[in-house]
Amino acid sequence: MIETTPWHEEVRDGDVECAAGEVEIRDLARGFAGALFVSLPLLFTMEMWEIARTIPDALLIGFLGISFLINAPAGATSVDYRVLAYEAP
């Protein structure tokens, strides 16, 4: 079973005490920024647009659905921040 930590609960992140929600939002922002950093240069290459034109629409929608199904469980955090605070050295 996945355990959740309330957003307002104080957790230790490194040397700082902050709300668990702040840690979660920061981690999501870092992931989004990293994804943009990698994907935006690819978006502007002509080769990517040429490849995209040759792939059938149904296949693209299938890829989108499969990647959603693979990544959907990643949104459910299984980290208990209360335990991490006590395990920190």
VMD Tcl script that draws the C-alpha trace (Angstrom):
set ca {
  {0.00 0.00 0.00}
  {1.22 3.50 -0.74}
  {1.69 5.70 2.28}
  {1.20 9.42 1.94}
  {2.46 12.36 3.93}
  {0.15 15.38 4.41}
  {1.27 18.46 2.47}
  {1.44 20.67 5.52}
  {3.50 18.27 7.65}
  {7.01 19.47 8.46}
  {9.81 17.28 7.06}
  {13.58 17.58 7.04}
  {15.05 18.13 3.59}
  {18.81 18.23 3.94}
  {19.45 20.77 6.68}
  {16.14 22.60 6.32}
  {12.74 21.95 7.90}
  {9.92 22.63 5.42}
  {6.46 21.41 4.46}
  {6.25 18.13 2.54}
  {4.23 19.91 -0.16}
  {7.07 22.34 -0.81}
  {9.48 19.45 -1.31}
  {7.06 17.73 -3.69}
  {6.45 20.88 -5.76}
  {10.18 21.59 -5.96}
  {10.90 18.02 -7.11}
  {8.17 18.22 -9.77}
  {9.52 21.58 -11.00}
  {13.03 20.13 -11.27}
  {11.73 17.18 -13.28}
  {9.75 19.45 -15.60}
  {12.75 21.75 -16.11}
  {14.98 18.78 -16.89}
  {12.48 17.44 -19.41}
  {12.31 20.83 -21.13}
  {16.09 21.11 -21.14}
  {16.37 17.82 -23.03}
  {13.31 18.06 -25.29}
  {13.26 21.67 -26.51}
  {16.43 21.42 -28.63}
  {14.96 18.32 -30.31}
  {11.74 20.18 -31.08}
  {13.59 22.66 -33.27}
  {15.41 20.16 -35.48}
  {14.05 19.60 -38.96}
  {14.78 15.88 -38.74}
  {12.32 15.43 -35.87}
  {9.56 17.14 -37.84}
  {10.27 14.98 -40.89}
  {10.14 11.78 -38.82}
  {6.91 12.89 -37.14}
  {5.25 13.42 -40.53}
  {5.94 9.83 -41.58}
  {4.46 8.18 -38.43}
  {0.71 7.39 -38.65}
  {-1.55 9.31 -36.26}
  {-2.91 6.15 -34.63}
  {0.63 5.03 -33.76}
  {1.45 8.42 -32.21}
  {-1.70 8.28 -30.09}
  {-0.78 4.72 -29.09}
  {2.71 5.86 -28.00}
  {1.13 8.68 -26.00}
  {-1.26 6.29 -24.26}
  {1.47 3.75 -23.47}
  {3.80 6.40 -22.03}
  {0.93 7.71 -19.90}
  {0.22 4.23 -18.54}
  {3.90 3.64 -17.79}
  {4.40 6.99 -16.06}
  {1.05 7.31 -14.24}
  {2.18 5.26 -11.21}
  {5.19 7.59 -10.85}
  {2.80 10.37 -9.80}
  {1.81 8.39 -6.70}
  {4.71 9.04 -4.37}
  {5.57 6.09 -2.20}
  {8.13 8.01 -0.15}
  {7.33 8.56 3.50}
  {9.16 11.79 4.33}
  {8.71 11.18 8.06}
  {10.87 8.07 7.82}
  {13.49 9.86 5.71}
  {13.81 12.58 8.34}
  {14.76 10.02 10.98}
  {17.13 8.12 8.68}
  {19.17 11.20 7.79}
  {22.64 11.22 9.38}
}
mol new
graphics top color blue
foreach p $ca { graphics top sphere $p radius 0.5 }
foreach p [lrange $ca 0 end-1] q [lrange $ca 1 end] { graphics top cylinder $p $q radius 0.2 }
display resetview
